[in-house]
Amino acid sequence: MAKKEEATVVDVVVEEMEEQKNVLFDTAHKVLLVGFGAVGMSQDLVVDSKDGIVKLFNKLVDRGEEMEKESRDWLKDLLKRNKKEDEVIVVETA
């Protein structure tokens, strides 16, 4: 009877390993399908809505220009404040 229990334990382990293998393959298959879906949706977007892509592109360019201006202004302000601090130090040491 002990052999029968051992065989049952082995069967359970083998069954669990098969289930894990199936989960792994199913997950890998789903990841592959996600990739195919992304490619398909990208193609649909390009073919179906070229105007939408142009609008998105222009919007991104506009936002990039805004960020560039904000960054330049921030840097100028930072340099101006740093220069004032240097002048204060010079005045204090003179």
URMONOR-V300732 format. One record per pair of residues at least 24 apart in sequence whose ideal C-beta (glycine too) atoms are under 6 Angstrom apart, sorted by the first residue. I is the first residue (numbers start at 1). J is the second residue. D is the distance in whole Angstrom. If there is no record, write none. Layout:
# URMONOR-V300732
<<I,J,D> <I,J,D>>
This chain:
# URMONOR-V300732
none
